[in-house]
Amino acid sequence: MKRISVLLAVTASTAFAHHGQDFMLNYDPDIPGRNRVVGFSGFEWTKQSDGLNEISVEPGFLLGVNSWLAVGTTVRIADEGTGSWGYSGVNPMIQIMLPTGGRHWELGVFAGYLFADSSNQAEHSHEEHIHDPNPGGIDLGPDAPPPGPVVHIHEDGHGHSHTGIHRHGEDHFQLRILFATPLWKDSKFVANVIGITPGAGDYAFGYSVGLRQQFTHEWAAGIEAIGDFKTGGEHEAMVGAYWTPDHHCTLRLGFGKGIGQASKDFSIHGGITWRF
């Protein structure tokens, strides 16, 4: 019981927060512990601004190698608006907790590489679709007024593209700098600085932040946000609830809203975490 209590503690405060996979848009620096395993599965449904809906499930695990290092992977299965489910990619990852000298905050590094389904990359890559403001009909000509909003047309008719830090249909390396601290009793604040290096295209940088407040031993609520640093990028804000019926399991559910023209309209996030 003493080891379990140490694993569940965030700091000297009794915040009751668990491993970072309990958040929905953020990671925190916590490591499961030597030979400890955290299994998790995330769920996401989004209503996109282009009229398409996406749904995905992403199970995975994180294994504690020692007190400061963990390794794991996730697998993404999704329907990207085509009406059928399919394997999207696998994401092996490593997480390191950095020494902070006993301070009341934590710092870590997360790194992963998404190996996307090769048959699926062309339909998601932002280099493979056409930006066509005039999909047919009148020839606008060189002296016509500027076109309206860009229409994304994919040559294979499937889905749409995600760029910036939100890409998931093409190979890319992801790095996150992780920070966590309690702001007051029974709370936890997390922040991530996110960098993406795609197999083709430009680098992308972004952020995510989250704040969770524990109200009882079982129930907590929080707010989270994620987005690109670039102007006109994709941003999302979310409110969520977290239920921990016992120390080995947490269920979470959240509702998000896109911010900005390039963002999704609405989203539902969910998931479950098991601790072994």
Secondary structure, DSSP 8 states (H G I E B T S, - for coil): -HHHHHHH-SSSS------GGGSSS---S----TT-EEEEEEEEEEE-TTS-EEEEEEEEEEEESSSSEEEEEEEEEEE-SSSS-EEEEEEEEEEEEE--TT-SSEEEEEEEEEEE-TTTHHHH-TTSEEE-S--SSS---TTS----S--EEETT-------GGG--SS-EEEEEEEEEE-SSTTEEEEEEEEEEEESSS--EEEEEEEEEEE-SSSEEEEEEEEEESSTT--EEEEEEEEEEEETTEEEEEEEEEEESTTS-SEEEEEEEEEE-
